[in-house]
């Protein structure tokens, strides 16, 4: 049988994760990821067209989409 903890387990400020790690660094990465997501969103129709009609996605767009996916 498992014994209950000696005291109730409640989160404290000390238990919180430290998210103060350079927001500037994360902001730069987030911005690139957001731009990549937006590019993918704007070009999704080309992929749908390929699936529905067989018409190829232009090579430059396919290459940029692959690069964008690697950023997110």
mmCIF file of the N, C-alpha and C atoms, coordinates in Angstrom:
data_MODEL
# 
_entry.id   MODEL 
# 
loop_
_atom_site.group_PDB 
_atom_site.id 
_atom_site.type_symbol 
_atom_site.label_atom_id 
_atom_site.label_alt_id 
_atom_site.label_comp_id 
_atom_site.label_asym_id 
_atom_site.label_entity_id 
_atom_site.label_seq_id 
_atom_site.pdbx_PDB_ins_code 
_atom_site.Cartn_x 
_atom_site.Cartn_y 
_atom_site.Cartn_z 
_atom_site.occupancy 
_atom_site.B_iso_or_equiv 
_atom_site.pdbx_formal_charge 
_atom_site.auth_seq_id 
_atom_site.auth_comp_id 
_atom_site.auth_asym_id 
_atom_site.auth_atom_id 
_atom_site.pdbx_PDB_model_num 
ATOM 1   N N  . UNK A 1 1  ? 0.838  -1.178 0.000   1.00 0.00 ? 1  UNK A N  1 
ATOM 2   C CA . UNK A 1 1  ? 0.000  0.000  0.000   1.00 0.00 ? 1  UNK A CA 1 
ATOM 3   C C  . UNK A 1 1  ? 0.883  1.241  0.000   1.00 0.00 ? 1  UNK A C  1 
ATOM 4   N N  . UNK A 1 2  ? 0.490  2.239  -0.792  1.00 0.00 ? 2  UNK A N  1 
ATOM 5   C CA . UNK A 1 2  ? 1.269  3.471  -0.881  1.00 0.00 ? 2  UNK A CA 1 
ATOM 6   C C  . UNK A 1 2  ? 0.818  4.422  0.209   1.00 0.00 ? 2  UNK A C  1 
ATOM 7   N N  . UNK A 1 3  ? 1.788  4.951  0.953   1.00 0.00 ? 3  UNK A N  1 
ATOM 8   C CA . UNK A 1 3  ? 1.485  5.895  2.028   1.00 0.00 ? 3  UNK A CA 1 
ATOM 9   C C  . UNK A 1 3  ? 1.290  7.291  1.464   1.00 0.00 ? 3  UNK A C  1 
ATOM 10  N N  . UNK A 1 4  ? 0.373  8.059  2.026   1.00 0.00 ? 4  UNK A N  1 
ATOM 11  C CA . UNK A 1 4  ? 0.221  9.438  1.587   1.00 0.00 ? 4  UNK A CA 1 
ATOM 12  C C  . UNK A 1 4  ? 1.442  10.255 2.004   1.00 0.00 ? 4  UNK A C  1 
ATOM 13  N N  . UNK A 1 5  ? 1.723  11.353 1.320   1.00 0.00 ? 5  UNK A N  1 
ATOM 14  C CA . UNK A 1 5  ? 2.867  12.171 1.697   1.00 0.00 ? 5  UNK A CA 1 
ATOM 15  C C  . UNK A 1 5  ? 2.692  12.726 3.104   1.00 0.00 ? 5  UNK A C  1 
ATOM 16  N N  . UNK A 1 6  ? 3.797  13.007 3.762   1.00 0.00 ? 6  UNK A N  1 
ATOM 17  C CA . UNK A 1 6  ? 3.776  13.519 5.129   1.00 0.00 ? 6  UNK A CA 1 
ATOM 18  C C  . UNK A 1 6  ? 3.055  14.864 5.196   1.00 0.00 ? 6  UNK A C  1 
ATOM 19  N N  . UNK A 1 7  ? 3.194  15.661 4.155   1.00 0.00 ? 7  UNK A N  1 
ATOM 20  C CA . UNK A 1 7  ? 2.488  16.940 4.108   1.00 0.00 ? 7  UNK A CA 1 
ATOM 21  C C  . UNK A 1 7  ? 1.848  17.065 2.725   1.00 0.00 ? 7  UNK A C  1 
ATOM 22  N N  . UNK A 1 8  ? 0.813  17.843 2.603   1.00 0.00 ? 8  UNK A N  1 
ATOM 23  C CA . UNK A 1 8  ? 0.177  17.990 1.295   1.00 0.00 ? 8  UNK A CA 1 
ATOM 24  C C  . UNK A 1 8  ? 1.164  18.549 0.269   1.00 0.00 ? 8  UNK A C  1 
ATOM 25  N N  . UNK A 1 9  ? 1.070  18.043 -0.918  1.00 0.00 ? 9  UNK A N  1 
ATOM 26  C CA . UNK A 1 9  ? 1.947  18.519 -1.983  1.00 0.00 ? 9  UNK A CA 1 
ATOM 27  C C  . UNK A 1 9  ? 1.238  19.672 -2.690  1.00 0.00 ? 9  UNK A C  1 
ATOM 28  N N  . UNK A 1 10 ? 1.741  20.862 -2.464  1.00 0.00 ? 10 UNK A N  1 
ATOM 29  C CA . UNK A 1 10 ? 1.200  22.041 -3.137  1.00 0.00 ? 10 UNK A CA 1 
ATOM 30  C C  . UNK A 1 10 ? 2.350  22.789 -3.771  1.00 0.00 ? 10 UNK A C  1 
ATOM 31  N N  . UNK A 1 11 ? 2.159  23.290 -4.963  1.00 0.00 ? 11 UNK A N  1 
ATOM 32  C CA . UNK A 1 11 ? 3.241  24.017 -5.617  1.00 0.00 ? 11 UNK A CA 1 
ATOM 33  C C  . UNK A 1 11 ? 3.577  25.297 -4.866  1.00 0.00 ? 11 UNK A C  1 
ATOM 34  N N  . UNK A 1 12 ? 4.827  25.634 -4.871  1.00 0.00 ? 12 UNK A N  1 
ATOM 35  C CA . UNK A 1 12 ? 5.281  26.880 -4.256  1.00 0.00 ? 12 UNK A CA 1 
ATOM 36  C C  . UNK A 1 12 ? 6.028  27.689 -5.294  1.00 0.00 ? 12 UNK A C  1 
ATOM 37  N N  . UNK A 1 13 ? 6.308  28.923 -4.947  1.00 0.00 ? 13 UNK A N  1 
ATOM 38  C CA . UNK A 1 13 ? 7.060  29.784 -5.860  1.00 0.00 ? 13 UNK A CA 1 
ATOM 39  C C  . UNK A 1 13 ? 8.404  29.145 -6.175  1.00 0.00 ? 13 UNK A C  1 
ATOM 40  N N  . UNK A 1 14 ? 9.015  28.506 -5.207  1.00 0.00 ? 14 UNK A N  1 
ATOM 41  C CA . UNK A 1 14 ? 10.313 27.871 -5.415  1.00 0.00 ? 14 UNK A CA 1 
ATOM 42  C C  . UNK A 1 14 ? 10.223 26.722 -6.417  1.00 0.00 ? 14 UNK A C  1 
ATOM 43  N N  . UNK A 1 15 ? 9.051  26.108 -6.506  1.00 0.00 ? 15 UNK A N  1 
ATOM 44  C CA . UNK A 1 15 ? 8.872  24.987 -7.423  1.00 0.00 ? 15 UNK A CA 1 
ATOM 45  C C  . UNK A 1 15 ? 8.661  25.428 -8.870  1.00 0.00 ? 15 UNK A C  1 
ATOM 46  N N  . UNK A 1 16 ? 8.276  26.686 -9.057  1.00 0.00 ? 16 UNK A N  1 
ATOM 47  C CA . UNK A 1 16 ? 7.997  27.172 -10.410 1.00 0.00 ? 16 UNK A CA 1 
ATOM 48  C C  . UNK A 1 16 ? 9.250  27.115 -11.265 1.00 0.00 ? 16 UNK A C  1 
ATOM 49  N N  . UNK A 1 17 ? 9.052  26.873 -12.535 1.00 0.00 ? 17 UNK A N  1 
ATOM 50  C CA . UNK A 1 17 ? 10.177 26.865 -13.465 1.00 0.00 ? 17 UNK A CA 1 
ATOM 51  C C  . UNK A 1 17 ? 10.646 28.289 -13.694 1.00 0.00 ? 17 UNK A C  1 
ATOM 52  N N  . UNK A 1 18 ? 11.919 28.432 -13.959 1.00 0.00 ? 18 UNK A N  1 
ATOM 53  C CA . UNK A 1 18 ? 12.492 29.753 -14.211 1.00 0.00 ? 18 UNK A CA 1 
ATOM 54  C C  . UNK A 1 18 ? 12.390 30.061 -15.695 1.00 0.00 ? 18 UNK A C  1 
ATOM 55  N N  . UNK A 1 19 ? 11.459 30.934 -16.038 1.00 0.00 ? 19 UNK A N  1 
ATOM 56  C CA . UNK A 1 19 ? 11.284 31.321 -17.431 1.00 0.00 ? 19 UNK A CA 1 
ATOM 57  C C  . UNK A 1 19 ? 11.963 32.649 -17.735 1.00 0.00 ? 19 UNK A C  1 
ATOM 58  N N  . UNK A 1 20 ? 12.829 33.105 -16.864 1.00 0.00 ? 20 UNK A N  1 
ATOM 59  C CA . UNK A 1 20 ? 13.499 34.382 -17.079 1.00 0.00 ? 20 UNK A CA 1 
ATOM 60  C C  . UNK A 1 20 ? 14.617 34.275 -18.100 1.00 0.00 ? 20 UNK A C  1 
ATOM 61  N N  . UNK A 1 21 ? 14.870 33.080 -18.608 1.00 0.00 ? 21 UNK A N  1 
ATOM 62  C CA . UNK A 1 21 ? 15.923 32.856 -19.589 1.00 0.00 ? 21 UNK A CA 1 
ATOM 63  C C  . UNK A 1 21 ? 15.702 33.731 -20.809 1.00 0.00 ? 21 UNK A C  1 
ATOM 64  N N  . UNK A 1 22 ? 16.537 34.647 -21.006 1.00 0.00 ? 22 UNK A N  1 
ATOM 65  C CA . UNK A 1 22 ? 16.608 35.561 -22.145 1.00 0.00 ? 22 UNK A CA 1 
ATOM 66  C C  . UNK A 1 22 ? 15.437 35.499 -23.115 1.00 0.00 ? 22 UNK A C  1 
ATOM 67  N N  . UNK A 1 23 ? 14.437 36.309 -22.855 1.00 0.00 ? 23 UNK A N  1 
ATOM 68  C CA . UNK A 1 23 ? 13.302 36.383 -23.771 1.00 0.00 ? 23 UNK A CA 1 
ATOM 69  C C  . UNK A 1 23 ? 13.755 36.883 -25.133 1.00 0.00 ? 23 UNK A C  1 
ATOM 70  N N  . UNK A 1 24 ? 14.825 37.662 -25.163 1.00 0.00 ? 24 UNK A N  1 
ATOM 71  C CA . UNK A 1 24 ? 15.331 38.173 -26.434 1.00 0.00 ? 24 UNK A CA 1 
ATOM 72  C C  . UNK A 1 24 ? 15.757 37.023 -27.337 1.00 0.00 ? 24 UNK A C  1 
ATOM 73  N N  . UNK A 1 25 ? 16.435 36.038 -26.783 1.00 0.00 ? 25 UNK A N  1 
ATOM 74  C CA . UNK A 1 25 ? 16.871 34.888 -27.566 1.00 0.00 ? 25 UNK A CA 1 
ATOM 75  C C  . UNK A 1 25 ? 15.662 34.122 -28.088 1.00 0.00 ? 25 UNK A C  1 
ATOM 76  N N  . UNK A 1 26 ? 14.714 33.865 -27.220 1.00 0.00 ? 26 UNK A N  1 
ATOM 77  C CA . UNK A 1 26 ? 13.536 33.116 -27.621 1.00 0.00 ? 26 UNK A CA 1 
ATOM 78  C C  . UNK A 1 26 ? 12.687 33.907 -28.606 1.00 0.00 ? 26 UNK A C  1 
ATOM 79  N N  . UNK A 1 27 ? 12.649 35.218 -28.438 1.00 0.00 ? 27 UNK A N  1 
ATOM 80  C CA . UNK A 1 27 ? 11.858 36.041 -29.334 1.00 0.00 ? 27 UNK A CA 1 
ATOM 81  C C  . UNK A 1 27 ? 12.368 35.940 -30.763 1.00 0.00 ? 27 UNK A C  1 
ATOM 82  N N  . UNK A 1 28 ? 13.679 35.955 -30.944 1.00 0.00 ? 28 UNK A N  1 
ATOM 83  C CA . UNK A 1 28 ? 14.243 35.823 -32.283 1.00 0.00 ? 28 UNK A CA 1 
ATOM 84  C C  . UNK A 1 28 ? 13.879 34.493 -32.914 1.00 0.00 ? 28 UNK A C  1 
ATOM 85  N N  . UNK A 1 29 ? 13.981 33.433 -32.139 1.00 0.00 ? 29 UNK A N  1 
ATOM 86  C CA . UNK A 1 29 ? 13.624 32.104 -32.642 1.00 0.00 ? 29 UNK A CA 1 
ATOM 87  C C  . UNK A 1 29 ? 12.129 32.018 -32.917 1.00 0.00 ? 29 UNK A C  1 
ATOM 88  N N  . UNK A 1 30 ? 11.337 32.590 -32.015 1.00 0.00 ? 30 UNK A N  1 
ATOM 89  C CA . UNK A 1 30 ? 9.886  32.584 -32.198 1.00 0.00 ? 30 UNK A CA 1 
ATOM 90  C C  . UNK A 1 30 ? 9.486  33.346 -33.450 1.00 0.00 ? 30 UNK A C  1 
ATOM 91  N N  . UNK A 1 31 ? 10.145 34.469 -33.701 1.00 0.00 ? 31 UNK A N  1 
ATOM 92  C CA . UNK A 1 31 ? 9.818  35.267 -34.881 1.00 0.00 ? 31 UNK A CA 1 
ATOM 93  C C  . UNK A 1 31 ? 10.073 34.469 -36.156 1.00 0.00 ? 31 UNK A C  1 
ATOM 94  N N  . UNK A 1 32 ? 11.212 33.790 -36.215 1.00 0.00 ? 32 UNK A N  1 
ATOM 95  C CA . UNK A 1 32 ? 11.522 32.975 -37.397 1.00 0.00 ? 32 UNK A CA 1 
ATOM 96  C C  . UNK A 1 32 ? 10.499 31.853 -37.557 1.00 0.00 ? 32 UNK A C  1 
ATOM 97  N N  . UNK A 1 33 ? 10.137 31.216 -36.461 1.00 0.00 ? 33 UNK A N  1 
ATOM 98  C CA . UNK A 1 33 ? 9.150  30.137 -36.519 1.00 0.00 ? 33 UNK A CA 1 
ATOM 99  C C  . UNK A 1 33 ? 7.792  30.671 -36.964 1.00 0.00 ? 33 UNK A C  1 
ATOM 100 N N  . UNK A 1 34 ? 7.417  31.847 -36.476 1.00 0.00 ? 34 UNK A N  1 
ATOM 101 C CA . UNK A 1 34 ? 6.141  32.440 -36.883 1.00 0.00 ? 34 UNK A CA 1 
ATOM 102 C C  . UNK A 1 34 ? 6.143  32.788 -38.364 1.00 0.00 ? 34 UNK A C  1 
ATOM 103 N N  . UNK A 1 35 ? 7.245  33.324 -38.858 1.00 0.00 ? 35 UNK A N  1 
ATOM 104 C CA . UNK A 1 35 ? 7.354  33.634 -40.282 1.00 0.00 ? 35 UNK A CA 1 
ATOM 105 C C  . UNK A 1 35 ? 7.272  32.352 -41.118 1.00 0.00 ? 35 UNK A C  1 
ATOM 106 N N  . UNK A 1 36 ? 7.898  31.298 -40.632 1.00 0.00 ? 36 UNK A N  1 
ATOM 107 C CA . UNK A 1 36 ? 7.860  30.015 -41.339 1.00 0.00 ? 36 UNK A CA 1 
ATOM 108 C C  . UNK A 1 36 ? 6.436  29.473 -41.382 1.00 0.00 ? 36 UNK A C  1 
ATOM 109 N N  . UNK A 1 37 ? 5.730  29.537 -40.254 1.00 0.00 ? 37 UNK A N  1 
ATOM 110 C CA . UNK A 1 37 ? 4.335  29.073 -40.215 1.00 0.00 ? 37 UNK A CA 1 
ATOM 111 C C  . UNK A 1 37 ? 3.461  29.873 -41.180 1.00 0.00 ? 37 UNK A C  1 
ATOM 112 N N  . UNK A 1 38 ? 3.681  31.178 -41.217 1.00 0.00 ? 38 UNK A N  1 
ATOM 113 C CA . UNK A 1 38 ? 2.898  32.032 -42.107 1.00 0.00 ? 38 UNK A CA 1 
ATOM 114 C C  . UNK A 1 38 ? 3.167  31.683 -43.568 1.00 0.00 ? 38 UNK A C  1 
ATOM 115 N N  . UNK A 1 39 ? 4.422  31.442 -43.925 1.00 0.00 ? 39 UNK A N  1 
ATOM 116 C CA . UNK A 1 39 ? 4.748  31.054 -45.301 1.00 0.00 ? 39 UNK A CA 1 
ATOM 117 C C  . UNK A 1 39 ? 4.058  29.736 -45.654 1.00 0.00 ? 39 UNK A C  1 
ATOM 118 N N  . UNK A 1 40 ? 4.107  28.784 -44.736 1.00 0.00 ? 40 UNK A N  1 
ATOM 119 C CA . UNK A 1 40 ? 3.444  27.501 -44.984 1.00 0.00 ? 40 UNK A CA 1 
ATOM 120 C C  . UNK A 1 40 ? 1.938  27.699 -45.154 1.00 0.00 ? 40 UNK A C  1 
ATOM 121 N N  . UNK A 1 41 ? 1.360  28.534 -44.300 1.00 0.00 ? 41 UNK A N  1 
ATOM 122 C CA . UNK A 1 41 ? -0.079 28.793 -44.387 1.00 0.00 ? 41 UNK A CA 1 
ATOM 123 C C  . UNK A 1 41 ? -0.436 29.396 -45.748 1.00 0.00 ? 41 UNK A C  1 
ATOM 124 N N  . UNK A 1 42 ? 0.373  30.335 -46.204 1.00 0.00 ? 42 UNK A N  1 
ATOM 125 C CA . UNK A 1 42 ? 0.094  31.013 -47.471 1.00 0.00 ? 42 UNK A CA 1 
ATOM 126 C C  . UNK A 1 42 ? 0.277  30.098 -48.683 1.00 0.00 ? 42 UNK A C  1 
ATOM 127 N N  . UNK A 1 43 ? 1.083  29.073 -48.556 1.00 0.00 ? 43 UNK A N  1 
ATOM 128 C CA . UNK A 1 43 ? 1.346  28.197 -49.700 1.00 0.00 ? 43 UNK A CA 1 
ATOM 129 C C  . UNK A 1 43 ? 0.679  26.826 -49.576 1.00 0.00 ? 43 UNK A C  1 
ATOM 130 N N  . UNK A 1 44 ? -0.091 26.619 -48.524 1.00 0.00 ? 44 UNK A N  1 
ATOM 131 C CA . UNK A 1 44 ? -0.798 25.342 -48.353 1.00 0.00 ? 44 UNK A CA 1 
ATOM 132 C C  . UNK A 1 44 ? -1.692 25.019 -49.545 1.00 0.00 ? 44 UNK A C  1 
ATOM 133 N N  . UNK A 1 45 ? -2.282 26.033 -50.145 1.00 0.00 ? 45 UNK A N  1 
ATOM 134 C CA . UNK A 1 45 ? -3.197 25.788 -51.261 1.00 0.00 ? 45 UNK A CA 1 
ATOM 135 C C  . UNK A 1 45 ? -2.503 25.093 -52.421 1.00 0.00 ? 45 UNK A C  1 
ATOM 136 N N  . UNK A 1 46 ? -1.205 25.355 -52.584 1.00 0.00 ? 46 UNK A N  1 
ATOM 137 C CA . UNK A 1 46 ? -0.467 24.697 -53.662 1.00 0.00 ? 46 UNK A CA 1 
ATOM 138 C C  . UNK A 1 46 ? -0.348 23.190 -53.409 1.00 0.00 ? 46 UNK A C  1 
ATOM 139 N N  . UNK A 1 47 ? -0.186 22.831 -52.159 1.00 0.00 ? 47 UNK A N  1 
ATOM 140 C CA . UNK A 1 47 ? -0.090 21.414 -51.797 1.00 0.00 ? 47 UNK A CA 1 
ATOM 141 C C  . UNK A 1 47 ? -1.453 20.745 -51.980 1.00 0.00 ? 47 UNK A C  1 
ATOM 142 N N  . UNK A 1 48 ? -2.512 21.437 -51.581 1.00 0.00 ? 48 UNK A N  1 
ATOM 143 C CA . UNK A 1 48 ? -3.863 20.900 -51.769 1.00 0.00 ? 48 UNK A CA 1 
ATOM 144 C C  . UNK A 1 48 ? -4.147 20.732 -53.260 1.00 0.00 ? 48 UNK A C  1 
ATOM 145 N N  . UNK A 1 49 ? -3.768 21.720 -54.058 1.00 0.00 ? 49 UNK A N  1 
ATOM 146 C CA . UNK A 1 49 ? -3.957 21.630 -55.510 1.00 0.00 ? 49 UNK A CA 1 
ATOM 147 C C  . UNK A 1 49 ? -3.235 20.410 -56.070 1.00 0.00 ? 49 UNK A C  1 
ATOM 148 N N  . UNK A 1 50 ? -2.018 20.163 -55.585 1.00 0.00 ? 50 UNK A N  1 
ATOM 149 C CA . UNK A 1 50 ? -1.243 18.992 -56.026 1.00 0.00 ? 50 UNK A CA 1 
ATOM 150 C C  . UNK A 1 50 ? -2.009 17.708 -55.713 1.00 0.00 ? 50 UNK A C  1 
ATOM 151 N N  . UNK A 1 51 ? -2.553 17.632 -54.508 1.00 0.00 ? 51 UNK A N  1 
ATOM 152 C CA . UNK A 1 51 ? -3.300 16.434 -54.105 1.00 0.00 ? 51 UNK A CA 1 
ATOM 153 C C  . UNK A 1 51 ? -4.584 16.263 -54.910 1.00 0.00 ? 51 UNK A C  1 
ATOM 154 N N  . UNK A 1 52 ? -5.252 17.364 -55.203 1.00 0.00 ? 52 UNK A N  1 
ATOM 155 C CA . UNK A 1 52 ? -6.541 17.278 -55.882 1.00 0.00 ? 52 UNK A CA 1 
ATOM 156 C C  . UNK A 1 52 ? -6.430 17.149 -57.400 1.00 0.00 ? 52 UNK A C  1 
ATOM 157 N N  . UNK A 1 53 ? -5.422 17.792 -57.991 1.00 0.00 ? 53 UNK A N  1 
ATOM 158 C CA . UNK A 1 53 ? -5.361 17.823 -59.456 1.00 0.00 ? 53 UNK A CA 1 
ATOM 159 C C  . UNK A 1 53 ? -4.110 17.186 -60.035 1.00 0.00 ? 53 UNK A C  1 
ATOM 160 N N  . UNK A 1 54 ? -3.105 16.991 -59.199 1.00 0.00 ? 54 UNK A N  1 
ATOM 161 C CA . UNK A 1 54 ? -1.856 16.428 -59.690 1.00 0.00 ? 54 UNK A CA 1 
ATOM 162 C C  . UNK A 1 54 ? -0.883 17.468 -60.220 1.00 0.00 ? 54 UNK A C  1 
ATOM 163 N N  . UNK A 1 55 ? -1.306 18.740 -60.268 1.00 0.00 ? 55 UNK A N  1 
ATOM 164 C CA . UNK A 1 55 ? -0.418 19.799 -60.751 1.00 0.00 ? 55 UNK A CA 1 
ATOM 165 C C  . UNK A 1 55 ? 0.690  20.019 -59.726 1.00 0.00 ? 55 UNK A C  1 
ATOM 166 N N  . UNK A 1 56 ? 1.925  19.989 -60.187 1.00 0.00 ? 56 UNK A N  1 
ATOM 167 C CA . UNK A 1 56 ? 3.084  20.069 -59.298 1.00 0.00 ? 56 UNK A CA 1 
ATOM 168 C C  . UNK A 1 56 ? 3.182  21.408 -58.567 1.00 0.00 ? 56 UNK A C  1 
ATOM 169 N N  . UNK A 1 57 ? 3.724  21.340 -57.361 1.00 0.00 ? 57 UNK A N  1 
ATOM 170 C CA . UNK A 1 57 ? 4.086  22.541 -56.613 1.00 0.00 ? 57 UNK A CA 1 
ATOM 171 C C  . UNK A 1 57 ? 5.381  23.052 -57.235 1.00 0.00 ? 57 UNK A C  1 
ATOM 172 N N  . UNK A 1 58 ? 5.479  24.349 -57.542 1.00 0.00 ? 58 UNK A N  1 
ATOM 173 C CA . UNK A 1 58 ? 6.724  24.862 -58.110 1.00 0.00 ? 58 UNK A CA 1 
ATOM 174 C C  . UNK A 1 58 ? 7.925  24.485 -57.234 1.00 0.00 ? 58 UNK A C  1 
ATOM 175 N N  . UNK A 1 59 ? 9.027  24.140 -57.880 1.00 0.00 ? 59 UNK A N  1 
ATOM 176 C CA . UNK A 1 59 ? 10.213 23.653 -57.168 1.00 0.00 ? 59 UNK A CA 1 
ATOM 177 C C  . UNK A 1 59 ? 10.714 24.647 -56.130 1.00 0.00 ? 59 UNK A C  1 
ATOM 178 N N  . UNK A 1 60 ? 10.713 25.938 -56.468 1.00 0.00 ? 60 UNK A N  1 
ATOM 179 C CA . UNK A 1 60 ? 11.207 26.926 -55.509 1.00 0.00 ? 60 UNK A CA 1 
ATOM 180 C C  . UNK A 1 60 ? 10.308 26.997 -54.278 1.00 0.00 ? 60 UNK A C  1 
ATOM 181 N N  . UNK A 1 61 ? 9.006  26.847 -54.470 1.00 0.00 ? 61 UNK A N  1 
ATOM 182 C CA . UNK A 1 61 ? 8.075  26.860 -53.343 1.00 0.00 ? 61 UNK A CA 1 
ATOM 183 C C  . UNK A 1 61 ? 8.267  25.608 -52.495 1.00 0.00 ? 61 UNK A C  1 
ATOM 184 N N  . UNK A 1 62 ? 8.416  24.459 -53.133 1.00 0.00 ? 62 UNK A N  1 
ATOM 185 C CA . UNK A 1 62 ? 8.628  23.211 -52.392 1.00 0.00 ? 62 UNK A CA 1 
ATOM 186 C C  . UNK A 1 62 ? 9.900  23.294 -51.555 1.00 0.00 ? 62 UNK A C  1 
ATOM 187 N N  . UNK A 1 63 ? 10.938 23.894 -52.123 1.00 0.00 ? 63 UNK A N  1 
ATOM 188 C CA . UNK A 1 63 ? 12.206 24.036 -51.399 1.00 0.00 ? 63 UNK A CA 1 
ATOM 189 C C  . UNK A 1 63 ? 12.052 24.979 -50.204 1.00 0.00 ? 63 UNK A C  1 
ATOM 190 N N  . UNK A 1 64 ? 11.376 26.104 -50.419 1.00 0.00 ? 64 UNK A N  1 
ATOM 191 C CA . UNK A 1 64 ? 11.168 27.056 -49.319 1.00 0.00 ? 64 UNK A CA 1 
ATOM 192 C C  . UNK A 1 64 ? 10.259 26.464 -48.246 1.00 0.00 ? 64 UNK A C  1 
ATOM 193 N N  . UNK A 1 65 ? 9.276  25.657 -48.645 1.00 0.00 ? 65 UNK A N  1 
ATOM 194 C CA . UNK A 1 65 ? 8.408  25.012 -47.657 1.00 0.00 ? 65 UNK A CA 1 
ATOM 195 C C  . UNK A 1 65 ? 9.203  24.036 -46.798 1.00 0.00 ? 65 UNK A C  1 
ATOM 196 N N  . UNK A 1 66 ? 10.115 23.301 -47.425 1.00 0.00 ? 66 UNK A N  1 
ATOM 197 C CA . UNK A 1 66 ? 10.958 22.367 -46.663 1.00 0.00 ? 66 UNK A CA 1 
ATOM 198 C C  . UNK A 1 66 ? 11.815 23.137 -45.662 1.00 0.00 ? 66 UNK A C  1 
ATOM 199 N N  . UNK A 1 67 ? 12.361 24.257 -46.093 1.00 0.00 ? 67 UNK A N  1 
ATOM 200 C CA . UNK A 1 67 ? 13.172 25.086 -45.194 1.00 0.00 ? 67 UNK A CA 1 
ATOM 201 C C  . UNK A 1 67 ? 12.309 25.627 -44.050 1.00 0.00 ? 67 UNK A C  1 
ATOM 202 N N  . UNK A 1 68 ? 11.104 26.074 -44.376 1.00 0.00 ? 68 UNK A N  1 
ATOM 203 C CA . UNK A 1 68 ? 10.200 26.604 -43.352 1.00 0.00 ? 68 UNK A CA 1 
ATOM 204 C C  . UNK A 1 68 ? 9.842  25.527 -42.331 1.00 0.00 ? 68 UNK A C  1 
ATOM 205 N N  . UNK A 1 69 ? 9.568  24.313 -42.808 1.00 0.00 ? 69 UNK A N  1 
ATOM 206 C CA . UNK A 1 69 ? 9.234  23.218 -41.873 1.00 0.00 ? 69 UNK A CA 1 
ATOM 207 C C  . UNK A 1 69 ? 10.382 22.933 -40.922 1.00 0.00 ? 69 UNK A C  1 
ATOM 208 N N  . UNK A 1 70 ? 11.608 23.104 -41.390 1.00 0.00 ? 70 UNK A N  1 
ATOM 209 C CA . UNK A 1 70 ? 12.759 22.821 -40.523 1.00 0.00 ? 70 UNK A CA 1 
ATOM 210 C C  . UNK A 1 70 ? 12.908 23.861 -39.411 1.00 0.00 ? 70 UNK A C  1 
ATOM 211 N N  . UNK A 1 71 ? 12.266 25.010 -39.559 1.00 0.00 ? 71 UNK A N  1 
ATOM 212 C CA . UNK A 1 71 ? 12.377 26.077 -38.565 1.00 0.00 ? 71 UNK A CA 1 
ATOM 213 C C  . UNK A 1 71 ? 11.341 25.981 -37.455 1.00 0.00 ? 71 UNK A C  1 
ATOM 214 N N  . UNK A 1 72 ? 10.344 25.105 -37.653 1.00 0.00 ? 72 UNK A N  1 
ATOM 215 C CA . UNK A 1 72 ? 9.301  25.019 -36.621 1.00 0.00 ? 72 UNK A CA 1 
ATOM 216 C C  . UNK A 1 72 ? 9.334  23.680 -35.922 1.00 0.00 ? 72 UNK A C  1 
# 
